[in-house]
Amino acid sequence: MKAFLAAVIVAVAVAAGASFVLNTQQKTVAQAFSTDGVRVGDPGTNLTGVN
């Protein structure tokens, strides 16, 4: 029983850590898919951002 509880605690900790790391690394579509040659305007006026 101790091993199972330890495994559940570790699994929850790893999931919480992964969630935190992935949320800090996430970019918007306008940032992720733009290059120097792309002219992305205000995200409110095109299809990649908030309408």
Biopython code that builds the backbone (N, CA, C, O; Angstrom):
import numpy as np
from Bio.PDB.StructureBuilder import StructureBuilder

atoms = [
    (1, "MET", "N", (0.819, -1.196, 0.000)),
    (1, "MET", "CA", (0.000, 0.000, 0.000)),
    (1, "MET", "C", (0.860, 1.257, 0.000)),
    (1, "MET", "O", (0.516, 2.249, -0.643)),
    (2, "LYS", "N", (1.984, 1.215, 0.725)),
    (2, "LYS", "CA", (2.869, 2.382, 0.758)),
    (2, "LYS", "C", (3.443, 2.665, -0.623)),
    (2, "LYS", "O", (3.571, 3.821, -1.028)),
    (3, "ALA", "N", (3.783, 1.615, -1.331)),
    (3, "ALA", "CA", (4.359, 1.793, -2.670)),
    (3, "ALA", "C", (3.332, 2.407, -3.622)),
    (3, "ALA", "O", (3.678, 3.253, -4.447)),
    (4, "PHE", "N", (2.085, 1.989, -3.512)),
    (4, "PHE", "CA", (1.038, 2.533, -4.373)),
    (4, "PHE", "C", (0.813, 4.013, -4.084)),
    (4, "PHE", "O", (0.716, 4.817, -5.010)),
    (5, "LEU", "N", (0.731, 4.373, -2.823)),
    (5, "LEU", "CA", (0.550, 5.785, -2.476)),
    (5, "LEU", "C", (1.734, 6.629, -2.930)),
    (5, "LEU", "O", (1.555, 7.748, -3.411)),
    (6, "ALA", "N", (2.933, 6.098, -2.779)),
    (6, "ALA", "CA", (4.118, 6.818, -3.242)),
    (6, "ALA", "C", (4.073, 7.006, -4.758)),
    (6, "ALA", "O", (4.427, 8.072, -5.262)),
    (7, "ALA", "N", (3.642, 5.981, -5.480)),
    (7, "ALA", "CA", (3.552, 6.073, -6.941)),
    (7, "ALA", "C", (2.509, 7.104, -7.361)),
    (7, "ALA", "O", (2.727, 7.849, -8.316)),
    (8, "VAL", "N", (1.388, 7.152, -6.662)),
    (8, "VAL", "CA", (0.340, 8.132, -6.986)),
    (8, "VAL", "C", (0.845, 9.546, -6.718)),
    (8, "VAL", "O", (0.608, 10.450, -7.519)),
    (9, "ILE", "N", (1.531, 9.740, -5.611)),
    (9, "ILE", "CA", (2.066, 11.061, -5.279)),
    (9, "ILE", "C", (3.102, 11.504, -6.306)),
    (9, "ILE", "O", (3.103, 12.658, -6.734)),
    (10, "VAL", "N", (3.979, 10.594, -6.699)),
    (10, "VAL", "CA", (4.995, 10.920, -7.703)),
    (10, "VAL", "C", (4.332, 11.223, -9.052)),
    (10, "VAL", "O", (4.742, 12.154, -9.744)),
    (11, "ALA", "N", (3.327, 10.457, -9.422)),
    (11, "ALA", "CA", (2.643, 10.690, -10.697)),
    (11, "ALA", "C", (1.962, 12.059, -10.709)),
    (11, "ALA", "O", (2.012, 12.767, -11.715)),
    (12, "VAL", "N", (1.334, 12.431, -9.611)),
    (12, "VAL", "CA", (0.691, 13.741, -9.530)),
    (12, "VAL", "C", (1.737, 14.850, -9.588)),
    (12, "VAL", "O", (1.528, 15.866, -10.251)),
    (13, "ALA", "N", (2.848, 14.661, -8.906)),
    (13, "ALA", "CA", (3.908, 15.676, -8.914)),
    (13, "ALA", "C", (4.507, 15.840, -10.313)),
    (13, "ALA", "O", (4.755, 16.964, -10.748)),
    (14, "VAL", "N", (4.736, 14.749, -11.008)),
    (14, "VAL", "CA", (5.293, 14.817, -12.362)),
    (14, "VAL", "C", (4.292, 15.483, -13.308)),
    (14, "VAL", "O", (4.685, 16.296, -14.145)),
    (15, "ALA", "N", (3.024, 15.156, -13.189)),
    (15, "ALA", "CA", (2.007, 15.769, -14.043)),
    (15, "ALA", "C", (1.897, 17.264, -13.782)),
    (15, "ALA", "O", (1.782, 18.046, -14.726)),
    (16, "ALA", "N", (1.929, 17.674, -12.523)),
    (16, "ALA", "CA", (1.859, 19.095, -12.199)),
    (16, "ALA", "C", (3.089, 19.831, -12.715)),
    (16, "ALA", "O", (2.971, 20.937, -13.242)),
    (17, "GLY", "N", (4.256, 19.236, -12.570)),
    (17, "GLY", "CA", (5.481, 19.853, -13.076)),
    (17, "GLY", "C", (5.474, 19.976, -14.588)),
    (17, "GLY", "O", (5.869, 21.010, -15.129)),
    (18, "ALA", "N", (5.031, 18.937, -15.272)),
    (18, "ALA", "CA", (4.953, 18.981, -16.732)),
    (18, "ALA", "C", (3.956, 20.030, -17.196)),
    (18, "ALA", "O", (4.209, 20.740, -18.170)),
    (19, "SER", "N", (2.839, 20.132, -16.519)),
    (19, "SER", "CA", (1.839, 21.146, -16.864)),
    (19, "SER", "C", (2.413, 22.547, -16.714)),
    (19, "SER", "O", (2.207, 23.398, -17.579)),
    (20, "PHE", "N", (3.124, 22.789, -15.633)),
    (20, "PHE", "CA", (3.729, 24.097, -15.411)),
    (20, "PHE", "C", (4.753, 24.426, -16.493)),
    (20, "PHE", "O", (4.751, 25.532, -17.033)),
    (21, "VAL", "N", (5.621, 23.480, -16.809)),
    (21, "VAL", "CA", (6.664, 23.708, -17.810)),
    (21, "VAL", "C", (6.049, 23.941, -19.192)),
    (21, "VAL", "O", (6.466, 24.849, -19.911)),
    (22, "LEU", "N", (5.069, 23.134, -19.558)),
    (22, "LEU", "CA", (4.466, 23.295, -20.880)),
    (22, "LEU", "C", (3.698, 24.602, -20.998)),
    (22, "LEU", "O", (3.698, 25.213, -22.066)),
    (23, "ASN", "N", (3.047, 25.046, -19.935)),
    (23, "ASN", "CA", (2.325, 26.318, -19.982)),
    (23, "ASN", "C", (3.268, 27.506, -20.094)),
    (23, "ASN", "O", (2.909, 28.514, -20.703)),
    (24, "THR", "N", (4.464, 27.415, -19.523)),
    (24, "THR", "CA", (5.403, 28.530, -19.629)),
    (24, "THR", "C", (6.085, 28.558, -20.991)),
    (24, "THR", "O", (6.554, 29.614, -21.415)),
    (25, "GLN", "N", (6.151, 27.428, -21.685)),
    (25, "GLN", "CA", (6.821, 27.366, -22.980)),
    (25, "GLN", "C", (5.886, 27.623, -24.156)),
    (25, "GLN", "O", (6.354, 27.773, -25.285)),
    (26, "GLN", "N", (4.589, 27.676, -23.922)),
    (26, "GLN", "CA", (3.613, 27.803, -24.989)),
    (26, "GLN", "C", (3.626, 29.206, -25.595)),
    (26, "GLN", "O", (3.729, 30.204, -24.883)),
    (27, "LYS", "N", (3.520, 29.261, -26.927)),
    (27, "LYS", "CA", (3.479, 30.527, -27.650)),
    (27, "LYS", "C", (2.145, 30.646, -28.374)),
    (27, "LYS", "O", (1.465, 29.648, -28.613)),
    (28, "THR", "N", (1.780, 31.867, -28.718)),
    (28, "THR", "CA", (0.578, 32.053, -29.529)),
    (28, "THR", "C", (0.881, 31.647, -30.967)),
    (28, "THR", "O", (2.044, 31.492, -31.340)),
    (29, "VAL", "N", (-0.147, 31.479, -31.759)),
    (29, "VAL", "CA", (0.030, 31.098, -33.157)),
    (29, "VAL", "C", (0.816, 32.166, -33.910)),
    (29, "VAL", "O", (1.675, 31.841, -34.729)),
    (30, "ALA", "N", (0.531, 33.424, -33.641)),
    (30, "ALA", "CA", (1.218, 34.513, -34.330)),
    (30, "ALA", "C", (2.711, 34.511, -34.009)),
    (30, "ALA", "O", (3.516, 34.867, -34.870)),
    (31, "GLN", "N", (3.098, 34.126, -32.813)),
    (31, "GLN", "CA", (4.514, 34.075, -32.455)),
    (31, "GLN", "C", (5.177, 32.806, -32.983)),
    (31, "GLN", "O", (6.313, 32.856, -33.455)),
    (32, "ALA", "N", (4.491, 31.679, -32.909)),
    (32, "ALA", "CA", (5.093, 30.397, -33.257)),
    (32, "ALA", "C", (5.329, 30.247, -34.752)),
    (32, "ALA", "O", (6.341, 29.672, -35.155)),
    (33, "PHE", "N", (4.426, 30.747, -35.583)),
    (33, "PHE", "CA", (4.515, 30.511, -37.016)),
    (33, "PHE", "C", (4.893, 31.742, -37.817)),
    (33, "PHE", "O", (4.622, 31.802, -39.016)),
    (34, "SER", "N", (5.513, 32.725, -37.181)),
    (34, "SER", "CA", (5.944, 33.894, -37.935)),
    (34, "SER", "C", (7.463, 33.862, -38.093)),
    (34, "SER", "O", (8.189, 33.436, -37.195)),
    (35, "THR", "N", (7.917, 34.317, -39.238)),
    (35, "THR", "CA", (9.343, 34.425, -39.521)),
    (35, "THR", "C", (9.633, 35.865, -39.904)),
    (35, "THR", "O", (8.747, 36.719, -39.855)),
    (36, "ASP", "N", (10.870, 36.131, -40.283)),
    (36, "ASP", "CA", (11.233, 37.495, -40.657)),
    (36, "ASP", "C", (10.468, 37.988, -41.883)),
    (36, "ASP", "O", (10.216, 39.187, -42.008)),
    (37, "GLY", "N", (10.097, 37.089, -42.782)),
    (37, "GLY", "CA", (9.415, 37.483, -44.005)),
    (37, "GLY", "C", (7.908, 37.572, -43.878)),
    (37, "GLY", "O", (7.232, 37.963, -44.830)),
    (38, "VAL", "N", (7.369, 37.220, -42.730)),
    (38, "VAL", "CA", (5.915, 37.213, -42.554)),
    (38, "VAL", "C", (5.478, 38.493, -41.864)),
    (38, "VAL", "O", (6.072, 38.908, -40.869)),
    (39, "ARG", "N", (4.438, 39.114, -42.398)),
    (39, "ARG", "CA", (3.896, 40.326, -41.791)),
    (39, "ARG", "C", (2.586, 39.979, -41.094)),
    (39, "ARG", "O", (1.522, 39.986, -41.713)),
    (40, "VAL", "N", (2.672, 39.681, -39.819)),
    (40, "VAL", "CA", (1.483, 39.375, -39.038)),
    (40, "VAL", "C", (1.082, 40.636, -38.300)),
    (40, "VAL", "O", (1.857, 41.191, -37.521)),
    (41, "GLY", "N", (-0.139, 41.083, -38.554)),
    (41, "GLY", "CA", (-0.617, 42.304, -37.930)),
    (41, "GLY", "C", (-1.132, 42.059, -36.525)),
    (41, "GLY", "O", (-0.782, 41.078, -35.869)),
    (42, "ASP", "N", (-1.957, 42.962, -36.095)),
    (42, "ASP", "CA", (-2.594, 42.844, -34.794)),
    (42, "ASP", "C", (-3.444, 41.584, -34.760)),
    (42, "ASP", "O", (-4.288, 41.403, -35.638)),
    (43, "PRO", "N", (-3.252, 40.692, -33.766)),
    (43, "PRO", "CA", (-4.025, 39.447, -33.743)),
    (43, "PRO", "C", (-5.529, 39.656, -33.670)),
    (43, "PRO", "O", (-6.279, 38.720, -33.947)),
    (44, "GLY", "N", (-5.994, 40.825, -33.315)),
    (44, "GLY", "CA", (-7.436, 41.073, -33.274)),
    (44, "GLY", "C", (-8.037, 41.322, -34.646)),
    (44, "GLY", "O", (-9.260, 41.316, -34.789)),
    (45, "THR", "N", (-7.196, 41.544, -35.672)),
    (45, "THR", "CA", (-7.718, 41.873, -36.980)),
    (45, "THR", "C", (-7.489, 40.779, -38.021)),
    (45, "THR", "O", (-7.803, 40.969, -39.196)),
    (46, "ASN", "N", (-6.949, 39.644, -37.602)),
    (46, "ASN", "CA", (-6.784, 38.541, -38.544)),
    (46, "ASN", "C", (-7.301, 37.250, -37.902)),
    (46, "ASN", "O", (-7.848, 37.294, -36.801)),
    (47, "LEU", "N", (-7.142, 36.133, -38.551)),
    (47, "LEU", "CA", (-7.728, 34.884, -38.090)),
    (47, "LEU", "C", (-6.863, 34.140, -37.067)),
    (47, "LEU", "O", (-7.272, 33.075, -36.604)),
    (48, "THR", "N", (-5.694, 34.652, -36.699)),
    (48, "THR", "CA", (-4.824, 33.913, -35.802)),
    (48, "THR", "C", (-4.991, 34.302, -34.343)),
    (48, "THR", "O", (-4.389, 33.669, -33.476)),
    (49, "GLY", "N", (-5.772, 35.302, -34.046)),
    (49, "GLY", "CA", (-5.868, 35.761, -32.669)),
    (49, "GLY", "C", (-7.288, 35.915, -32.197)),
    (49, "GLY", "O", (-8.220, 35.368, -32.787)),
    (50, "VAL", "N", (-7.441, 36.652, -31.147)),
    (50, "VAL", "CA", (-8.752, 36.888, -30.556)),
    (50, "VAL", "C", (-9.561, 37.794, -31.465)),
    (50, "VAL", "O", (-9.050, 38.792, -31.974)),
    (51, "ASN", "N", (-10.806, 37.450, -31.665)),
    (51, "ASN", "CA", (-11.673, 38.269, -32.525)),
    (51, "ASN", "C", (-12.408, 39.288, -31.711)),
    (51, "ASN", "O", (-13.186, 40.070, -32.256)),
]
sb = StructureBuilder()
sb.init_structure("model")
sb.init_model(0)
sb.init_chain("A")
sb.init_seg("    ")
for serial, (resi, resn, name, xyz) in enumerate(atoms, 1):
    if name == "N":
        sb.init_residue(resn, " ", resi, " ")
    sb.init_atom(name, np.array(xyz, "f"), 0.0, 1.0, " ", f" {name:<3s}", serial, name[0])
structure = sb.get_structure()
